[in-house]
Amino acid sequence: MSKILRLSEATINRIAAGEVVERPASAVKELVENAIDAKATQIDISLGEGGKALILIEDNGHGMSGEELELAIERHATSKLPDGDDGDKLFRIASLGFRGEALPSIGAVARLHITSRVEGSENAFEIRVEGGRNKGLSPAPGQRGTRVDVRDLFYATPARLKFLKSDRAETTAVNDIVKRLAMAHPDIGFSVTSEGRRSFTYPKETGKDAQLDRLSAIMGRDFGKNAVPVMAERDGARLYGFAGLPTYNHATAQKQYLVVNGRPVRDRLLNGAVRGAYQDFLAGNRHPALALFLDIDPSQLDVNVHPAKTEVRFRDAGLVRSMIVGALRAALGNAGHRAATTVADQTLASFRPGGTGHVNPTLYQAAAQYQAPLDPTQPQTPEQQARTHALAEAAAEWLSAPSEFDRSNFGPAPDASLPLGLARAQLHETYVLSQTHDGFVIVDQHAAHERLVYERMKNQIAEQGIRRQILLVPDIVELDPEEG
């Protein structure tokens, strides 16, 4: 009969490291979260070989004293629960970190070197940990804040190195983690350097548009131009953020972010709520871009679900889902029929010479070279007169070209109350060109028919339920107990 033995402290730490530190990106996440909790306003990350050889994180937070450094490398030692756990604080977490496992777990599988200095201290202190062994504490030069140097990650557990991906893939994973944290904290500056090359820099954002400016820097400037604000508040929970227009969509759901109490999380609740909110606007294989931020009472949230703290559990998931769906639908409803600028850019590009459009190249060239006088009351210069004359001649030639319909008969003026205007022409037997009071709309006849049928079916379901008919010959289906 085998004996039950107590594991050594080194083995316990290495087992814990397998849960907390899965790859370099996991270590970066834990260390950056510590810097954010330390009230840092600038966090700089440097990587070597995707984080396998080097992870260097520097911040200007409040730092740690020598005594605190010695405690920080011990398991389950944390400053996030200053009064200890009285049975309730663990379910009211207001910080990003709280488990006290990150530093000892990293020190158990790598060479860890921490230098920190608190404000007002004469000097900094440094401590070294290699393979779980404390190499001692000593005074050292250093500025206010903390500098964490992690080298040779997983050198103490070589088998883990075999499961890591390429340097490029690991760097990409680190970049994704840092971008999510930067998105959640626009008041903090972030930078990532890999192999001596700066991957990106996000300066500290200030002002009323700080959140949107940071989102635009991370998700692209097109997102900032094509996003609508989202806002909702219910039962003490506050939801805000920005959602992309339906016409600004993507093939995957990678640009959908949810931040809960400053913590970026991956939650299936968001995916389902987004599909429900956009179901009337997008095809099933297209996904919108959005970033939502939820502030909720910590007692209504369980962040102690997974050691990596990437998942959360809501006490009232239905409330959160209904808030997301309602807020997104309200934001999209307020946007009306506004289209994304990316669609307009692609459309205009097709009319340029060499594109897929059919505009007269002479007319396009004349219009591109035309420049109106800065002061309409002043006479035009000879060069401006020549450009105006060329534009007029090109437009006259294009308008006088043969057409399949009579331009003199446009019918009644469009009604401003009709958002899609009045139909004026049909293109390729597929598209309807309609005129509005201030522009025109191109409608896909097939998509419009599908939408009309869809809306009619929705009304039927709401009024009298789904119409059904029993089978003439019953079809017997046998199910397993699990399926039943």
Secondary structure as the mmCIF struct_conf table of DSSP 4:
data_model
#
loop_
_struct_conf.conf_type_id
_struct_conf.id
_struct_conf.beg_label_comp_id
_struct_conf.beg_label_asym_id
_struct_conf.beg_label_seq_id
_struct_conf.end_label_comp_id
_struct_conf.end_label_asym_id
_struct_conf.end_label_seq_id
HELX_LH_PP_P HELX_LH_PP_P1 SER A 2 ILE A 4
HELX_LH_PP_P HELX_LH_PP_P2 ARG A 6 SER A 8
HELX_RH_AL_P HELX_RH_AL_P1 GLU A 9 VAL A 20
BEND BEND1 GLU A 22 ARG A 23
HELX_RH_AL_P HELX_RH_AL_P2 PRO A 24 ASP A 37
TURN_TY1_P TURN_TY1_P1 ALA A 38 LYS A 39
BEND BEND2 THR A 41 THR A 41
STRN STRN1 GLN A 42 GLY A 48
HELX_RH_3T_P HELX_RH_3T_P1 GLU A 49 GLY A 51
TURN_TY1_P TURN_TY1_P2 LYS A 52 LYS A 52
BEND BEND3 ALA A 53 ALA A 53
STRN STRN2 LEU A 54 ASP A 59
BEND BEND4 GLY A 61 GLY A 61
HELX_RH_AL_P HELX_RH_AL_P3 GLY A 66 ALA A 72
TURN_TY1_P TURN_TY1_P3 ILE A 73 ILE A 73
BEND BEND5 GLU A 74 GLU A 74
TURN_TY1_P TURN_TY1_P4 ARG A 75 HIS A 76
BEND BEND6 SER A 79 LEU A 81
TURN_TY1_P TURN_TY1_P5 PRO A 82 ASP A 83
BEND BEND7 GLY A 87 ASP A 88
HELX_RH_3T_P HELX_RH_3T_P2 LYS A 89 PHE A 91
BEND BEND8 ARG A 92 ARG A 92
BEND BEND9 SER A 95 LEU A 96
BEND BEND10 ARG A 99 GLY A 100
HELX_RH_AL_P HELX_RH_AL_P4 ALA A 102 VAL A 109
BEND BEND11 ALA A 110 ALA A 110
STRN STRN3 ARG A 111 ARG A 117
TURN_TY1_P TURN_TY1_P6 GLU A 119 GLY A 120
BEND BEND12 GLU A 122 ASN A 123
STRN STRN4 ALA A 124 GLU A 130
TURN_TY1_P TURN_TY1_P7 GLY A 131 GLY A 132
STRN STRN5 ARG A 133 ALA A 140
BEND BEND13 ARG A 144 ARG A 144
STRN STRN6 GLY A 145 ARG A 151
BEND BEND14 ASP A 152 ASP A 152
TURN_TY1_P TURN_TY1_P8 LEU A 153 ALA A 156
BEND BEND15 THR A 157 THR A 157
HELX_RH_AL_P HELX_RH_AL_P5 PRO A 158 LEU A 161
TURN_TY1_P TURN_TY1_P9 LYS A 162 PHE A 163
HELX_RH_AL_P HELX_RH_AL_P6 ASP A 167 ALA A 184
TURN_TY1_P TURN_TY1_P10 PRO A 186 ASP A 187
BEND BEND16 ILE A 188 ILE A 188
STRN STRN7 GLY A 189 SER A 194
TURN_TY1_P TURN_TY1_P11 GLU A 195 GLY A 196
STRN STRN8 ARG A 197 TYR A 202
HELX_LH_PP_P HELX_LH_PP_P3 PRO A 203 GLU A 205
BEND BEND17 GLY A 207 GLY A 207
TURN_TY1_P TURN_TY1_P12 LYS A 208 ASP A 209
HELX_RH_AL_P HELX_RH_AL_P7 ALA A 210 MET A 219
HELX_RH_AL_P HELX_RH_AL_P8 ARG A 221 LYS A 225
TURN_TY1_P TURN_TY1_P13 ASN A 226 ASN A 226
STRN STRN9 ALA A 227 ARG A 234
TURN_TY1_P TURN_TY1_P14 ASP A 235 GLY A 236
STRN STRN10 ALA A 237 GLY A 244
TURN_TY1_P TURN_TY1_P15 PRO A 246 THR A 247
BEND BEND18 TYR A 248 TYR A 248
STRN STRN11 ASN A 249 HIS A 250
BEND BEND19 ALA A 251 ALA A 253
TURN_TY1_P TURN_TY1_P16 GLN A 254 LYS A 255
STRN STRN12 GLN A 256 VAL A 260
TURN_TY1_P TURN_TY1_P17 ASN A 261 GLY A 262
STRN STRN13 ARG A 263 VAL A 265
HELX_RH_AL_P HELX_RH_AL_P9 ARG A 268 TYR A 278
TURN_TY1_P TURN_TY1_P18 GLN A 279 PHE A 281
BEND BEND20 LEU A 282 LEU A 282
TURN_TY1_P TURN_TY1_P19 GLY A 284 ASN A 285
STRN STRN14 HIS A 287 PRO A 288
STRN STRN15 LEU A 290 ASP A 295
HELX_RH_3T_P HELX_RH_3T_P3 PRO A 298 GLN A 300
STRN STRN16 LEU A 301 ASP A 302
TURN_TY1_P TURN_TY1_P20 ASN A 304 VAL A 305
BEND BEND21 HIS A 306 HIS A 306
TURN_TY1_P TURN_TY1_P21 PRO A 307 ALA A 308
STRN STRN17 ARG A 313 PHE A 314
TURN_TY1_P TURN_TY1_P22 ARG A 315 ASP A 316
HELX_RH_AL_P HELX_RH_AL_P10 ALA A 317 ALA A 335
TURN_TY1_P TURN_TY1_P23 GLY A 336 HIS A 337
HELX_RH_AL_P HELX_RH_AL_P11 THR A 341 SER A 350
TURN_TY1_P TURN_TY1_P24 PHE A 351 PHE A 351
BEND BEND22 ARG A 352 ARG A 352
TURN_TY1_P TURN_TY1_P25 PRO A 353 GLY A 354
BEND BEND23 GLY A 355 THR A 356
HELX_RH_AL_P HELX_RH_AL_P12 PRO A 361 GLN A 369
BEND BEND24 LEU A 374 ASP A 375
TURN_TY1_P TURN_TY1_P26 PRO A 376 THR A 377
BEND BEND25 GLN A 378 GLN A 378
HELX_LH_PP_P HELX_LH_PP_P4 PRO A 379 THR A 381
HELX_RH_AL_P HELX_RH_AL_P13 PRO A 382 LEU A 399
TURN_TY1_P TURN_TY1_P27 SER A 400 SER A 400
BEND BEND26 ALA A 401 ALA A 401
BEND BEND27 GLU A 404 PHE A 405
TURN_TY1_P TURN_TY1_P28 ARG A 407 SER A 408
BEND BEND28 PRO A 412 PRO A 412
HELX_LH_PP_P HELX_LH_PP_P5 ALA A 413 ASP A 415
TURN_TY1_P TURN_TY1_P29 ALA A 416 SER A 417
TURN_TY1_P TURN_TY1_P30 PRO A 419 LEU A 420
STRN STRN18 LEU A 422 LEU A 427
TURN_TY1_P TURN_TY1_P31 HIS A 428 THR A 430
STRN STRN19 TYR A 431 GLN A 435
BEND BEND29 HIS A 437 GLY A 439
STRN STRN20 PHE A 440 ASP A 444
HELX_RH_AL_P HELX_RH_AL_P14 GLN A 445 GLN A 464
BEND BEND30 LEU A 472 VAL A 473
TURN_TY1_P TURN_TY1_P32 PRO A 481 GLU A 483
#
